[in-house]
Amino acid sequence: MALPVFALFIVAEATWTSFRGQSVYAIRDFGGSMSQLGINILVRFTIGGALIGLHFWLYQFRVFEVPAGPWGWLLTFITIDFVFYWYHRAQHRVRFLWCAHVVHHSSEHMNFGTALRQSPTGPFTKVLFYWPLPLIGFDPLVIASAGAIATIYGFWTHTEVIKKLWAPIEWLFVTPSYHRAHHGSNPEYVDKNYGNFLIIWDRMFGTFQPEVAQVQYGLLTNINTYNPWRIAFAEWLRLFRESLAARSSGQLWQLWLRPPREQAKAYCAPDHCNR
C-alpha cells in the first residue's frame, strides 16, 4: 500500500536533485533496484501467508500476554527495532545471512530507489530472528503492523537530500546521515550503524559511527552488473560453489558462519569476493 507514496518520493527526489545538478540516480542502477523490488514482492506474496501463519501457530504457545492498546503497540515496535538491530548486525557478520543482505548494499548510489533494493531471499533469513516474538506473547497482527511502520521509516533514511538534523533527533533516532554512513565502503563506515529506527542500540553496543568523510557507496568489491538474477543470487552461488569444494565439515561450517570479510581473506581471491 505504501508503494505509490514511495514512488512519489522517488520522483520528487529525482526531480529535485536533477534541478540542483546532482546525479544521485543512474538509470541502470535504478533498474537493478526495481528488479529486486519486483522479485521480492513476488516472494512475499508467495510465502507471506505461511510466515504469518507460523506466527499465529507460535502465538498459541505464548509465555506472556503483551497487553493490547497503544502501549502494547509501542512496546512491540521498540522490541522489533531491537531485534532488527541484531538481525541486521548478524547479516553483516554471518556469511549466509550476508548472501541475502548483500543485494541491498550492491548499489553504488544512495537514493530512495536503493531503499527498495531488497533481496528475494531476505524473508527466509528474517524469520530466523523474529519467530520468538509471538512465542513471547506479541500479537502477530501487531507485529505485522509495527513491522510495516518500521519498514516505512527505513525508507526515508536512504537519501542524500537531507543532511544533518536537530541534535536531539540525531542523538536518538536513525537519520539519513547515519544510514548513509552505514552504506559506505570507507573503512570507518564498514559494519556500523545497524539500527533502523533508534540509533541508541548502536551507541549502546559499540557500532555507532557518525558521518564524517564523504561516503563511498557500494561494496568493497562492487558486483559490476545490472543483471537482476546475478544481483539477487551471485553471492549465494559463490557460497554454494565454495561449499562443494570444502575439505571438511569444519571448513563448511566456517564458510557459512564466519564473517564475509574473513571469508574473502581465507577462501577466495580479492577480485571474486563481495564485501
C-alpha positions in Angstrom: 0.0 0.0 0.0 3.0 2.3 0.6 4.4 1.8 -2.9 2.6 4.7 -4.5 3.9 7.0 -1.8 7.4 5.6 -2.3 7.0 6.3 -6.0 6.1 9.9 -5.4 9.1 10.4 -3.1 11.4 8.9 -5.8 10.0 11.2 -8.4 10.4 14.2 -6.1 13.9 13.3 -5.2 15.0 12.7 -8.8 13.4 15.9 -9.9 14.9 18.0 -7.1 18.4 16.6 -7.4 18.4 16.9 -11.2 17.3 20.6 -10.8 20.3 21.1 -8.5 22.7 19.4 -10.8 23.3 16.3 -8.6 23.5 12.8 -10.1 22.0 10.6 -7.3 20.1 8.4 -9.8 21.6 6.3 -12.6 19.0 4.6 -14.9 20.6 1.2 -15.0 21.3 1.1 -11.3 17.8 2.2 -10.5 16.5 -0.5 -12.8 18.6 -3.0 -10.9 16.9 -1.8 -7.7 13.5 -2.1 -9.1 14.2 -5.6 -10.4 15.0 -6.7 -6.9 11.8 -5.0 -5.6 9.7 -6.9 -8.1 11.3 -10.3 -7.3 11.0 -9.5 -3.5 7.3 -8.7 -3.8 6.6 -12.0 -5.7 8.4 -13.9 -2.9 6.5 -12.1 -0.2 3.2 -12.8 -1.9 4.1 -16.4 -2.2 5.3 -17.1 1.4 3.8 -14.2 3.3 0.8 -16.2 4.4 2.9 -19.1 5.6 5.1 -16.7 7.7 2.2 -15.0 9.4 0.6 -18.5 9.8 3.8 -19.6 11.6 3.5 -16.6 13.9 -0.1 -17.4 14.8 0.8 -21.0 15.4 3.6 -20.0 17.8 1.3 -17.4 19.5 -0.9 -20.1 20.9 2.1 -21.3 23.0 2.9 -17.8 24.2 4.6 -17.4 27.6 3.2 -14.0 28.4 0.4 -11.8 27.1 1.6 -8.4 25.8 -1.3 -6.0 26.6 -3.3 -4.6 23.7 -3.7 -0.9 23.1 -1.2 2.0 22.3 1.4 1.0 25.0 1.4 -2.6 23.8 1.8 -1.5 20.2 4.7 0.8 21.2 6.4 -2.0 23.2 6.0 -4.2 20.1 7.5 -1.5 17.9 10.5 -0.9 20.1 11.1 -4.7 20.5 11.0 -5.2 16.8 13.5 -2.4 16.4 15.8 -4.1 19.0 15.5 -7.5 17.2 16.2 -5.8 13.9 19.4 -4.3 15.2 20.7 -7.8 16.0 19.3 -9.3 12.8 21.0 -6.5 10.7 24.2 -6.9 12.6 24.2 -10.7 12.0 23.6 -10.0 8.3 26.9 -8.3 8.2 28.8 -10.8 10.4 27.4 -14.2 9.2 28.2 -15.3 5.7 25.0 -17.0 4.7 22.9 -14.0 6.0 25.2 -11.7 4.1 24.4 -13.6 0.9 20.9 -12.2 1.2 21.7 -8.7 2.5 24.5 -8.0 0.0 21.7 -7.2 -2.5 20.8 -4.1 -0.6 24.4 -2.9 -0.4 25.2 -3.6 -4.0 24.0 -0.2 -5.3 26.7 2.4 -5.7 24.2 5.2 -5.3 22.2 6.4 -2.3 18.6 7.3 -3.1 15.0 6.2 -2.3 15.3 3.6 -5.1 18.2 2.0 -3.2 15.8 1.6 -0.1 13.7 -0.7 -2.3 16.6 -2.9 -3.4 15.7 -5.8 -1.2 16.8 -9.4 -1.5 14.3 -12.1 -2.6 15.9 -14.4 0.0 15.7 -11.9 2.8 12.3 -13.0 4.0 13.7 -16.5 4.6 16.5 -15.3 6.8 14.4 -12.7 8.7 12.2 -15.4 10.1 15.2 -16.9 11.9 15.2 -13.9 14.2 11.6 -12.9 14.5 9.9 -16.2 15.4 10.5 -15.8 19.2 8.3 -12.6 19.3 4.9 -14.4 19.1 6.2 -17.1 21.4 7.0 -14.5 24.0 3.5 -13.0 23.7 3.5 -10.3 21.0 0.3 -10.4 18.8 1.1 -11.4 15.2 -1.1 -8.7 13.8 0.5 -6.1 15.9 3.9 -7.4 14.9 2.8 -7.1 11.2 1.6 -3.5 11.6 4.5 -2.3 13.7 6.9 -4.0 11.2 5.2 -2.2 8.3 5.7 1.2 10.1 9.3 0.3 10.8 9.8 -0.5 7.1 8.3 2.8 6.0 10.6 4.6 8.5 13.6 2.9 7.0 12.7 4.1 3.5 13.3 7.8 4.2 16.8 7.4 5.6 18.1 6.4 2.1 18.7 9.9 0.7 21.4 12.5 0.3 18.9 15.3 0.1 18.5 15.5 3.9 21.7 16.4 5.7 22.1 16.7 9.5 19.0 17.2 11.6 18.4 18.8 15.0 21.0 17.4 17.5 18.5 15.7 19.9 17.0 13.9 16.9 20.4 12.8 15.7 21.2 11.5 19.2 18.2 9.3 19.5 17.0 8.3 16.0 18.5 6.8 12.9 18.7 9.6 10.4 19.8 9.8 6.7 23.2 10.9 7.8 23.8 7.8 9.9 22.4 5.5 7.3 24.5 7.0 4.6 27.5 6.0 6.7 26.1 2.5 7.1 26.1 2.1 3.3 29.6 3.4 2.9 32.5 1.2 1.9 35.0 3.5 3.6 37.0 1.7 6.3 35.5 3.8 9.1 31.9 3.0 7.9 32.0 -0.7 7.3 29.8 -2.7 9.7 28.5 0.4 11.5 25.1 1.9 12.3 22.8 -1.2 12.2 19.7 0.5 13.7 16.5 1.1 11.7 14.6 3.5 14.0 16.6 4.1 17.2 20.3 4.8 16.9 20.7 4.2 20.7 21.3 0.5 20.0 24.4 1.3 18.1 25.5 3.7 20.8 25.0 1.0 23.4 26.6 -1.9 21.6 29.7 -0.1 20.1 28.7 0.1 16.4 27.9 3.8 16.2 29.7 5.9 13.6 28.8 9.4 12.6 29.1 10.6 9.0 32.4 12.5 8.8 34.1 11.8 5.5 32.4 11.7 2.0 30.7 8.4 1.7 31.7 5.9 -1.0 28.7 3.7 -1.6 28.7 0.1 -2.6 30.7 -3.0 -1.7 34.4 -3.3 -1.1 34.5 -5.1 -4.4 31.5 -4.0 -6.4 29.5 -6.5 -8.4 29.6 -4.5 -11.7 26.4 -6.0 -13.1 22.8 -4.9 -13.6 21.5 -8.4 -14.3 18.7 -8.9 -11.8 19.5 -12.6 -11.3 23.1 -12.0 -10.6 22.3 -9.2 -8.2 19.9 -11.5 -6.3 21.8 -14.8 -6.3 25.5 -14.3 -7.2 26.7 -14.4 -3.6 24.6 -17.5 -2.9 26.1 -19.3 -5.9 29.6 -18.3 -4.7 28.9 -19.8 -1.3 27.5 -23.0 -2.7 30.5 -23.4 -5.1 32.9 -22.9 -2.1 30.8 -25.3 0.0 31.2 -28.0 -2.6 35.0 -27.5 -2.5 35.1 -27.7 1.3 37.5 -30.3 2.6 35.8 -30.9 6.0 32.6 -30.3 7.9 34.5 -27.8 10.0 35.5 -25.8 6.9 31.9 -26.0 5.7 30.6 -24.5 8.9 33.2 -21.7 8.7 32.2 -20.9 5.2 28.6 -20.4 6.2 29.0 -18.8 9.6 32.2 -16.7 9.5 32.1 -13.0 8.7 32.1 -12.4 5.0 35.3 -10.3 5.1 37.2 -13.1 6.8 35.9 -15.5 4.1 37.3 -13.2 1.5 40.7 -13.4 3.1 40.6 -17.2 3.7 38.9 -18.7 0.7 38.8 -16.5 -2.4 40.8 -14.1 -4.4 40.1 -10.4 -3.7 38.6 -9.8 -7.1 36.0 -12.5 -6.6 34.6 -11.5 -3.2 31.9 -9.0 -2.4 32.5 -7.3 0.9 
